[in-house]
Amino acid sequence: MNWRVVFTILISAFVTVSCSNSKFEQCQKIIDVTISIADESNQYLETKNLPEILKVADAFEEAAKEMNSISIEDEKLQQYKQDFAEIYQRNGKATQNFVEAFKNKNLDEAISLKTELINISKNEEALVNKMNQYCQSN
């Protein structure tokens, strides 16, 4: 790989988006929170330990708060930020409810909540894709 070409491309990209609080910087703020919660929740994907699952629920609620605290000027990114915060709040609440249903041996409710969590995950994935497209556009 020619590092001079890569460096030139990076410099060009930086110059293109180097205005104060640029779209790139604002996108990065949102991306940082999404990566952080993804990393944390992925640690527990295979767990059956209810206290660990509740940690994930708490982490999603914290991510929602963190997302809400980010200062974003771009109107489109403000909407993405709001949508991510809502998804994380819903995920945290649905995860807590899932644990409760599981503890109470309410199988129908647990299955329903698992389906809800799958749908929330799909919505998050779609939102990530839409925001990535927006952030990569000029």
C-alpha positions as CSV (number, residue, x, y, z in Angstrom):
1,M,0.0,0.0,0.0
2,N,1.3,3.4,-0.9
3,W,1.2,5.4,2.4
4,R,1.7,8.7,0.6
5,V,-1.5,8.2,-1.4
6,V,-3.4,7.2,1.8
7,F,-2.0,10.3,3.6
8,T,-3.0,12.5,0.7
9,I,-6.5,11.1,0.7
10,L,-6.8,11.6,4.5
11,I,-5.5,15.2,4.3
12,S,-8.0,15.9,1.5
13,A,-10.8,14.5,3.5
14,F,-9.7,16.6,6.5
15,V,-9.5,19.8,4.5
16,T,-13.0,19.1,3.1
17,V,-14.5,18.8,6.5
18,S,-12.2,21.0,8.6
19,C,-14.7,23.8,9.4
20,S,-15.5,24.4,13.1
21,N,-17.9,21.7,14.5
22,S,-18.0,20.2,11.0
23,K,-20.5,17.6,9.9
24,F,-17.6,15.1,10.2
25,E,-17.0,16.0,13.8
26,Q,-20.7,15.9,14.6
27,C,-21.0,12.5,13.0
28,Q,-18.0,11.3,14.9
29,K,-19.6,12.3,18.2
30,I,-22.6,10.1,17.5
31,I,-20.5,7.3,16.1
32,D,-18.4,7.2,19.3
33,V,-21.4,6.6,21.4
34,T,-22.8,3.9,19.1
35,I,-19.4,2.1,19.0
36,S,-19.1,2.3,22.8
37,I,-22.6,0.7,23.4
38,A,-22.0,-1.9,20.7
39,D,-18.7,-2.9,22.2
40,E,-20.2,-3.1,25.7
41,S,-23.4,-5.0,24.7
42,N,-21.4,-7.4,22.4
43,Q,-19.5,-8.7,25.5
44,Y,-22.7,-10.2,26.8
45,L,-24.3,-11.6,23.6
46,E,-24.1,-15.2,24.7
47,T,-24.7,-14.7,28.5
48,K,-27.5,-16.3,30.3
49,N,-26.6,-14.6,33.5
50,L,-29.5,-12.3,34.5
51,P,-27.3,-9.7,36.4
52,E,-25.1,-9.4,33.3
53,I,-28.1,-8.9,31.1
54,L,-29.3,-6.2,33.4
55,K,-25.9,-4.5,33.1
56,V,-26.5,-4.3,29.3
57,A,-29.9,-2.7,30.0
58,D,-28.2,-0.1,32.2
59,A,-25.6,0.4,29.6
60,F,-28.2,1.1,27.0
61,E,-29.9,3.6,29.3
62,E,-26.6,5.3,29.9
63,A,-25.9,5.4,26.2
64,A,-29.3,7.1,25.6
65,K,-28.4,9.8,28.2
66,E,-24.9,10.2,26.7
67,M,-26.5,10.5,23.2
68,N,-28.9,13.2,24.5
69,S,-26.1,15.2,26.0
70,I,-24.1,15.5,22.7
71,S,-24.2,19.0,21.2
72,I,-25.2,18.7,17.5
73,E,-25.9,21.7,15.2
74,D,-26.7,19.9,12.0
75,E,-30.5,19.4,11.9
76,K,-30.4,16.0,10.2
77,L,-27.8,14.7,12.7
78,Q,-29.9,16.1,15.5
79,Q,-32.7,13.8,14.3
80,Y,-30.3,10.8,14.1
81,K,-29.1,11.6,17.6
82,Q,-32.6,11.7,18.9
83,D,-33.5,8.4,17.1
84,F,-30.5,6.6,18.5
85,A,-31.3,7.9,22.0
86,E,-34.9,6.6,21.6
87,I,-33.6,3.2,20.4
88,Y,-31.2,2.9,23.3
89,Q,-34.0,3.8,25.8
90,R,-36.3,1.3,24.2
91,N,-33.6,-1.4,24.2
92,G,-32.8,-0.8,27.9
93,K,-36.4,-0.9,29.0
94,A,-37.2,-4.0,26.8
95,T,-34.1,-5.8,28.2
96,Q,-35.2,-5.0,31.8
97,N,-38.7,-6.3,31.0
98,F,-37.3,-9.4,29.4
99,V,-35.3,-10.2,32.5
100,E,-38.5,-9.7,34.7
101,A,-40.5,-11.9,32.4
102,F,-37.8,-14.6,32.6
103,K,-37.6,-14.4,36.4
104,N,-41.4,-14.7,36.6
105,K,-41.3,-17.6,34.1
106,N,-43.7,-15.7,31.8
107,L,-42.6,-17.5,28.6
108,D,-45.1,-15.7,26.3
109,E,-44.0,-12.3,27.5
110,A,-40.3,-13.2,27.3
111,I,-40.7,-14.4,23.7
112,S,-42.6,-11.2,22.8
113,L,-39.9,-9.1,24.3
114,K,-37.2,-11.1,22.5
115,T,-39.0,-10.3,19.3
116,E,-39.2,-6.6,20.3
117,L,-35.4,-6.6,21.0
118,I,-34.7,-8.1,17.6
119,N,-36.8,-5.4,15.9
120,I,-35.1,-2.7,17.9
121,S,-31.8,-4.1,16.7
122,K,-32.9,-4.1,13.1
123,N,-34.1,-0.5,13.5
124,E,-30.7,0.5,14.9
125,E,-28.9,-1.2,12.1
126,A,-31.1,0.7,9.5
127,L,-30.4,3.9,11.3
128,V,-26.7,3.3,11.4
129,N,-26.8,2.7,7.6
130,K,-28.8,5.9,6.9
131,M,-26.6,8.0,9.1
132,N,-23.4,6.6,7.6
133,Q,-24.7,7.5,4.1
134,Y,-25.5,11.0,5.3
135,C,-22.1,11.4,7.0
136,Q,-20.3,10.2,3.9
137,S,-22.1,12.6,1.6
138,N,-20.8,16.1,1.0
